[in-house]
Amino acid sequence: MSRYREALQWLYGLESRGIKLGLDRMQGAAEVRGHPERAVRYVHVAGTNGKGSVGAMLESVLRAAGYRTGQFASPHLQRYVERVRIGGRPISESEAATRIEDLRAEHRLPPLSFFEYTTLLAFEAFRDAHCDIVVLEVGLGGRLDSTNIVTPEASVITNISLEHQRILGDTVAKIAREKAGVLKPGVPCIVGTRAKSAKLAIAARARTVGAPLRWIDRDFERSWKGAKLSVRVGDRKWDDLKLGLRGHYQADNAACALATLVELGERGFEVSDDHVRTGLRRARWAGRLEWHRGSPAFLFDAAHNASGCETLARYLDDLSFRGRVILLFGAMRDKDHRRMLAAFDGRVERRIYAAPSVSRAEHPERLSQIRSGTVARSVRDAVARAERAAGPDGLVVTAGSIFLVSEARALVKNVRTDPPIPM
């Protein structure tokens, strides 16, 4: 077994500790390790959907401008090292193994979870790489997430909808309050949600901590004219922008990214209009409206909640695909399956259900009771069935969970993959 595999085996063994929200352990661990998080400057990104896309755009533009960038995101799609990127590239397996071994040998650390160890590893990697700026994505919620020990240059809250209700709350307002926990005194926050209850909760938190807010549709806005995107942030405007990420919903994410870049410009991170255009055009985020052209074609989208599925469904409407469209679907147990599956009514000819290889996966038989479809024995079986059902000129839409997308994508594209872990 390689050092990398052995290190991952130990780290994955911490899954039994579960998700441990709270900052005391993380702050204690950071103190033991000399506070690596204080050596780097950050943009902190929270939200329900869109975090990864906003982060990808920000990182791409900043890198195009010549800054040494870091990026932290979770969960990984194919390989653990994807969670920690420097200069747009995942750290190496060798570096990951060395850092995991080093942290494992540090007996002064409190009993950290898988995600807390990974966050600490990322902070140390960014420090040692002398990153100029790091795009730091929240893992879960915001207020008690292990990433929330940093004081960033700017914060971002993308759109907000129901998710992880047993942990974050059963209303949009309660979830927004958790996400607004990333707000810091004097640190501007770019807000991309339009939900009234979420906006009220964020505004209340901002008043309490003294954080200036920049609102979508007020302080910044975007518009589509045909296939052309325009974004205005204050007095600055960009017309005819081309995005590397697909889907009209990316307009909001691009607007959030540009509003954040304007704030960063006030703090010394200047980017030109050419850098903006180049960075947005080059931005990529695997597994999000990602096409694999084959016979049949596959469309991979990690739509993991009702809002994400509805957004994917609107993309399919715009697509007007002429061949057979087959849905390959699997989801976690704690999701709104009825609403997720309803999003595809009238848009797919057949549904094939499979359970990804994580313990929280919903049984495909239960999904088939909500909307009739074929129950596959495994993701591999589901891919084979979907290919046959679609035919050479068809399309297989793979969605419902990033873990399902990960397994199916690895099979279809024949790419290396590490075991999944739902953290």
C-alpha positions as CSV (number, residue, x, y, z in Angstrom):
1,M,0.0,0.0,0.0
2,S,1.4,3.5,-0.9
3,R,2.0,6.1,1.8
4,Y,-0.8,8.1,0.3
5,R,-3.3,5.2,0.6
6,E,-2.1,4.4,4.1
7,A,-2.5,8.0,5.2
8,L,-6.0,8.2,3.7
9,Q,-6.9,5.0,5.4
10,W,-6.1,6.5,8.8
11,L,-7.8,9.8,8.0
12,Y,-10.9,8.1,6.7
13,G,-11.0,6.1,9.9
14,L,-11.9,9.3,11.7
15,E,-15.3,9.2,10.0
16,S,-16.6,7.5,13.1
17,R,-16.1,10.7,15.0
18,G,-18.8,12.2,12.7
19,I,-19.4,15.9,11.9
20,K,-18.2,17.9,14.9
21,L,-19.3,21.5,14.7
22,G,-17.7,24.1,16.9
23,L,-14.6,26.2,16.9
24,D,-12.8,25.3,20.2
25,R,-11.0,22.2,18.9
26,M,-10.0,24.0,15.7
27,Q,-8.7,27.0,17.5
28,G,-6.8,24.8,19.9
29,A,-5.3,22.8,17.1
30,A,-4.3,26.0,15.3
31,E,-2.6,27.2,18.4
32,V,-0.6,24.0,18.8
33,R,0.5,24.3,15.2
34,G,1.6,28.0,15.4
35,H,-1.6,29.4,13.8
36,P,-0.9,28.7,10.2
37,E,-4.2,30.3,9.2
38,R,-2.8,33.7,10.2
39,A,0.0,33.6,7.6
40,V,-2.4,33.9,4.6
41,R,-5.2,36.2,3.4
42,Y,-8.6,34.8,2.5
43,V,-12.0,35.1,0.8
44,H,-14.5,33.1,2.8
45,V,-17.4,31.6,0.8
46,A,-20.6,30.2,2.3
47,G,-24.0,29.4,0.9
48,T,-26.2,26.5,-0.1
49,N,-25.5,26.2,-3.9
50,G,-22.9,28.1,-5.9
51,K,-20.0,28.1,-3.4
52,G,-17.8,26.0,-5.7
53,S,-18.7,28.0,-8.8
54,V,-18.0,31.3,-7.1
55,G,-14.8,30.0,-5.7
56,A,-13.7,28.6,-9.1
57,M,-14.3,32.0,-10.8
58,L,-12.6,34.0,-8.0
59,E,-9.5,31.7,-8.1
60,S,-9.3,31.7,-11.8
61,V,-9.4,35.5,-12.1
62,L,-6.9,36.0,-9.3
63,R,-4.6,33.5,-10.9
64,A,-4.9,35.2,-14.3
65,A,-3.9,38.4,-12.5
66,G,-0.6,36.8,-11.4
67,Y,-1.4,36.1,-7.8
68,R,-0.4,32.8,-6.1
69,T,-3.7,31.3,-5.2
70,G,-5.0,28.7,-2.9
71,Q,-8.4,27.1,-2.9
72,F,-10.1,24.9,-0.3
73,A,-13.3,23.0,-1.2
74,S,-15.2,19.9,-0.2
75,P,-16.2,17.2,-0.7
76,H,-13.8,16.0,-3.3
77,L,-15.2,14.7,-6.6
78,Q,-12.6,12.1,-7.5
79,R,-9.5,12.4,-5.3
80,Y,-8.9,13.7,-1.8
81,V,-6.1,16.0,-2.9
82,E,-8.7,18.0,-4.9
83,R,-9.7,19.6,-1.7
84,V,-6.5,21.6,-1.4
85,R,-5.3,23.4,-4.6
86,I,-2.4,25.8,-5.1
87,G,-2.1,27.7,-8.3
88,G,-5.1,25.9,-9.6
89,R,-3.6,22.4,-9.1
90,P,-4.3,19.9,-6.3
91,I,-1.4,19.3,-4.0
92,S,0.5,16.1,-4.8
93,E,-0.3,12.7,-3.2
94,S,3.2,12.8,-1.7
95,E,2.6,16.1,0.0
96,A,-0.8,15.0,1.3
97,A,0.7,11.9,2.7
98,T,3.5,13.7,4.4
99,R,1.2,16.3,5.9
100,I,-1.3,13.7,7.2
101,E,1.6,11.7,8.8
102,D,2.9,14.9,10.4
103,L,-0.5,15.8,11.9
104,R,-1.1,12.2,13.0
105,A,2.2,12.3,14.9
106,E,1.3,15.5,16.7
107,H,0.0,14.2,20.0
108,R,-0.7,17.7,21.4
109,L,-3.7,18.1,19.1
110,P,-7.3,17.7,20.4
111,P,-9.4,14.9,19.0
112,L,-10.2,16.3,15.6
113,S,-12.6,15.1,13.0
114,F,-11.8,14.1,9.4
115,F,-12.8,17.6,8.2
116,E,-11.0,19.4,10.9
117,Y,-7.7,17.6,10.2
118,T,-8.2,18.4,6.5
119,T,-8.8,22.1,7.2
120,L,-5.7,22.2,9.3
121,L,-3.7,20.5,6.6
122,A,-5.0,23.0,4.1
123,F,-4.0,26.0,6.3
124,E,-0.5,24.6,6.6
125,A,-0.2,23.9,2.9
126,F,-1.3,27.4,2.0
127,R,1.2,28.9,4.5
128,D,4.1,26.9,3.3
129,A,3.3,27.7,-0.4
130,H,3.3,31.4,0.5
131,C,-0.1,31.9,-1.2
132,D,-1.1,35.5,-1.8
133,I,-4.8,34.8,-1.4
134,V,-6.9,31.7,-0.6
135,V,-10.5,31.1,-1.6
136,L,-11.8,29.2,1.4
137,E,-15.1,27.4,1.1
138,V,-17.2,26.6,4.1
139,G,-17.8,22.9,4.7
140,L,-21.1,23.0,6.5
141,G,-23.1,26.0,7.6
142,G,-20.7,28.7,8.6
143,R,-20.9,29.9,12.2
144,L,-19.5,26.7,13.7
145,D,-17.6,25.4,10.6
146,S,-13.9,24.7,11.2
147,T,-12.9,27.2,8.5
148,N,-14.5,30.0,10.5
149,I,-11.4,30.7,12.6
150,V,-10.0,33.0,9.9
151,T,-10.6,36.7,9.5
152,P,-10.9,37.2,5.7
153,E,-10.5,40.2,3.4
154,A,-14.1,39.6,2.2
155,S,-16.9,37.1,2.8
156,V,-19.4,35.8,0.3
157,I,-22.8,34.2,1.0
158,T,-24.3,32.7,-2.2
159,N,-27.9,31.6,-2.5
160,I,-29.6,30.0,0.4
161,S,-32.2,27.2,0.5
162,L,-33.2,24.3,2.7
163,E,-30.3,21.8,3.4
164,H,-29.0,19.8,6.3
165,Q,-32.1,20.7,8.2
166,R,-31.3,18.5,11.2
167,I,-28.1,20.3,11.8
168,L,-28.7,23.9,10.4
169,G,-32.4,24.4,11.1
170,D,-35.7,23.7,9.4
171,T,-36.3,27.1,7.8
172,V,-34.4,29.3,5.4
173,A,-34.1,32.0,8.0
174,K,-32.5,29.6,10.5
175,I,-30.1,28.3,7.9
176,A,-29.2,31.9,6.9
177,R,-28.4,32.7,10.5
178,E,-25.9,29.9,10.6
179,K,-24.3,31.0,7.3
180,A,-24.2,34.6,8.5
181,G,-21.9,33.4,11.3
182,V,-19.0,33.9,8.8
183,L,-19.5,37.7,9.1
184,K,-16.7,39.5,10.8
185,P,-16.5,43.1,12.1
186,G,-15.5,45.5,9.3
187,V,-15.2,42.8,6.7
188,P,-17.5,43.3,3.7
189,C,-19.8,40.5,2.7
190,I,-21.2,40.0,-0.8
191,V,-24.7,38.5,-0.6
192,G,-26.2,36.7,-3.5
193,T,-29.4,35.4,-2.0
194,R,-32.8,36.9,-2.9
195,A,-34.8,35.0,-0.3
196,K,-36.5,37.6,2.0
197,S,-36.2,35.7,5.2
198,A,-32.5,34.9,4.5
199,K,-31.8,38.6,3.8
200,L,-33.4,39.7,7.0
201,A,-31.4,37.2,9.0
202,I,-28.1,38.2,7.3
203,A,-28.9,41.9,7.8
204,A,-29.6,41.3,11.5
205,R,-26.3,39.5,12.0
206,A,-24.4,42.2,10.1
207,R,-25.8,44.9,12.4
208,T,-24.7,43.0,15.4
209,V,-21.1,42.4,14.3
210,G,-20.6,45.6,12.2
211,A,-20.1,44.0,8.8
212,P,-20.9,46.0,5.7
213,L,-23.1,44.2,3.2
214,R,-23.1,44.3,-0.6
215,W,-26.5,43.0,-2.0
216,I,-27.3,41.5,-5.3
217,D,-29.7,43.6,-7.4
218,R,-28.8,46.7,-5.3
219,D,-25.0,47.1,-5.1
220,F,-24.3,44.8,-8.0
221,E,-26.4,43.2,-10.7
222,R,-26.2,41.1,-13.9
223,S,-28.2,40.8,-17.0
224,W,-28.5,38.4,-20.0
225,K,-29.0,39.8,-23.5
226,G,-29.2,36.8,-25.8
227,A,-26.2,34.8,-24.9
228,K,-24.2,37.8,-23.6
229,L,-23.7,38.5,-19.9
230,S,-23.2,41.9,-18.4
231,V,-22.3,42.6,-14.8
232,R,-22.4,46.0,-13.0
233,V,-20.7,46.5,-9.6
234,G,-21.0,50.1,-8.4
235,D,-19.5,52.3,-11.2
236,R,-17.8,49.4,-12.9
237,K,-19.4,47.4,-15.7
238,W,-18.4,44.5,-17.8
239,D,-20.3,43.6,-21.0
240,D,-20.2,40.6,-23.3
241,L,-18.6,38.3,-20.6
242,K,-18.0,34.7,-21.5
243,L,-18.2,32.1,-18.8
244,G,-16.3,28.8,-18.7
245,L,-19.0,27.4,-16.5
246,R,-22.3,26.4,-18.1
247,G,-25.8,27.4,-17.1
248,H,-27.7,30.8,-16.9
249,Y,-27.6,30.5,-13.1
250,Q,-23.9,31.1,-13.3
251,A,-24.7,34.8,-14.0
252,D,-25.5,35.3,-10.3
253,N,-22.3,33.5,-9.3
254,A,-20.3,35.6,-11.7
255,A,-21.8,38.7,-10.3
256,C,-21.0,37.6,-6.8
257,A,-17.4,36.9,-7.9
258,L,-16.9,40.3,-9.6
259,A,-18.4,42.1,-6.6
260,T,-15.9,40.3,-4.4
261,L,-13.0,41.2,-6.7
262,V,-14.0,44.9,-6.5
263,E,-13.8,44.6,-2.7
264,L,-10.4,42.8,-2.9
265,G,-9.2,45.6,-5.2
266,E,-9.7,48.0,-2.3
267,R,-7.4,45.8,-0.3
268,G,-4.5,45.6,-2.7
269,F,-5.6,42.7,-5.0
270,E,-6.1,44.7,-8.2
271,V,-7.3,42.9,-11.3
272,S,-7.7,44.4,-14.8
273,D,-10.6,43.9,-17.1
274,D,-8.5,41.6,-19.2
275,H,-7.8,39.4,-16.1
276,V,-11.5,39.3,-15.4
277,R,-12.4,38.2,-18.9
278,T,-9.6,35.7,-19.1
279,G,-10.3,34.2,-15.6
280,L,-14.1,33.9,-16.1
281,R,-13.6,32.2,-19.5
282,R,-11.0,29.8,-18.2
283,A,-12.9,28.9,-14.9
284,R,-13.8,25.2,-14.6
285,W,-15.5,23.1,-11.9
286,A,-15.7,19.4,-12.6
287,G,-19.0,17.6,-12.0
288,R,-21.1,20.8,-12.5
289,L,-23.0,20.8,-15.8
290,E,-20.0,18.8,-17.1
291,W,-20.4,17.2,-20.5
292,H,-18.8,14.0,-21.6
293,R,-19.3,13.6,-25.4
294,G,-19.8,10.0,-26.2
295,S,-22.3,7.5,-27.5
296,P,-24.4,8.2,-25.5
297,A,-23.4,11.6,-24.0
298,F,-23.3,12.1,-20.3
299,L,-24.1,15.2,-18.4
300,F,-22.7,15.2,-14.8
301,D,-24.2,17.7,-12.3
302,A,-23.7,17.4,-8.6
303,A,-27.2,18.7,-7.9
304,H,-27.5,17.5,-4.4
305,N,-30.7,19.2,-3.2
306,A,-34.1,20.4,-4.5
307,S,-32.9,23.8,-5.6
308,G,-30.0,22.3,-7.5
309,C,-32.2,19.8,-9.2
310,E,-34.7,22.5,-10.3
311,T,-31.8,24.5,-11.7
312,L,-30.5,21.5,-13.6
313,A,-34.1,21.0,-15.0
314,R,-34.2,24.5,-16.3
315,Y,-30.9,23.9,-18.0
316,L,-32.4,20.8,-19.7
317,D,-35.3,23.0,-20.9
318,D,-32.9,25.5,-22.5
319,L,-30.9,22.6,-24.0
320,S,-33.8,21.1,-26.0
321,F,-31.9,17.9,-26.5
322,R,-33.5,15.8,-29.4
323,G,-32.4,12.3,-28.4
324,R,-33.6,10.2,-25.5
325,V,-32.8,11.7,-22.1
326,I,-32.3,9.2,-19.2
327,L,-31.9,10.2,-15.6
328,L,-29.3,8.4,-13.5
329,F,-30.1,9.4,-9.9
330,G,-29.0,8.7,-6.4
331,A,-29.2,10.8,-3.2
332,M,-28.5,11.0,0.5
333,R,-31.3,10.0,2.9
334,D,-31.7,13.5,4.4
335,K,-32.8,15.2,1.2
336,D,-36.2,16.3,-0.1
337,H,-36.4,13.4,-2.6
338,R,-40.0,14.1,-3.7
339,R,-39.2,17.7,-4.8
340,M,-35.8,16.7,-6.3
341,L,-37.4,14.0,-8.5
342,A,-40.4,16.1,-9.4
343,A,-38.0,18.6,-11.0
344,F,-37.4,16.1,-13.8
345,D,-41.1,15.4,-14.6
346,G,-41.7,15.8,-18.3
347,R,-37.9,16.2,-18.9
348,V,-36.6,12.6,-18.9
349,E,-38.0,9.5,-20.6
350,R,-36.8,7.0,-18.0
351,R,-35.2,7.0,-14.5
352,I,-32.5,4.7,-13.2
353,Y,-31.8,4.7,-9.5
354,A,-28.6,3.7,-7.7
355,A,-27.0,4.1,-4.3
356,P,-23.5,5.6,-4.2
357,S,-21.1,3.9,-1.8
358,V,-21.5,6.0,1.3
359,S,-23.5,5.1,4.4
360,R,-25.9,8.0,4.1
361,A,-27.2,7.0,0.7
362,E,-30.9,6.5,0.3
363,H,-32.1,3.0,-0.9
364,P,-32.9,3.3,-4.6
365,E,-36.1,1.2,-4.0
366,R,-37.5,4.1,-1.9
367,L,-36.7,6.5,-4.7
368,S,-38.6,4.3,-7.2
369,Q,-41.7,4.5,-5.0
370,I,-41.7,8.3,-5.4
371,R,-41.2,8.3,-9.2
372,S,-41.2,4.9,-11.0
373,G,-37.9,3.8,-12.4
374,T,-35.4,1.0,-12.6
375,V,-33.5,0.0,-9.5
376,A,-29.9,-0.8,-10.3
377,R,-27.7,-3.2,-8.2
378,S,-24.8,-0.7,-8.1
379,V,-23.6,2.5,-9.8
380,R,-21.7,0.4,-12.3
381,D,-24.9,-1.5,-13.2
382,A,-26.8,1.8,-13.3
383,V,-24.3,3.3,-15.8
384,A,-24.6,0.2,-18.1
385,R,-28.4,0.3,-17.9
386,A,-28.5,4.0,-18.6
387,E,-26.2,3.6,-21.6
388,R,-28.5,1.0,-23.1
389,A,-31.7,3.0,-22.4
390,A,-30.3,6.2,-23.9
391,G,-28.9,4.6,-27.1
392,P,-25.9,6.0,-29.0
393,D,-27.6,9.3,-29.7
394,G,-29.1,9.8,-26.3
395,L,-28.1,11.7,-23.1
396,V,-27.6,10.3,-19.6
397,V,-28.2,13.0,-16.9
398,T,-26.4,12.0,-13.8
399,A,-27.4,13.9,-10.6
400,G,-28.7,13.8,-7.1
401,S,-25.5,13.5,-5.1
402,I,-21.8,14.4,-5.7
403,F,-21.0,10.9,-4.5
404,L,-23.1,9.4,-7.3
405,V,-21.6,11.7,-9.8
406,S,-18.1,10.8,-8.6
407,E,-18.6,7.0,-9.0
408,A,-20.4,7.3,-12.4
409,R,-17.9,9.9,-13.7
410,A,-15.0,7.7,-12.8
411,L,-16.5,4.8,-14.7
412,V,-17.5,6.7,-17.8
413,K,-14.3,8.8,-18.1
414,N,-12.0,6.1,-16.7
415,V,-10.3,8.5,-14.2
416,R,-8.5,7.7,-11.0
417,T,-10.6,8.0,-7.9
418,D,-10.2,7.8,-4.1
419,P,-12.9,6.4,-1.9
420,P,-15.7,8.8,-1.2
421,I,-16.3,10.2,2.3
422,P,-19.4,12.4,3.1
423,M,-17.5,15.2,4.7
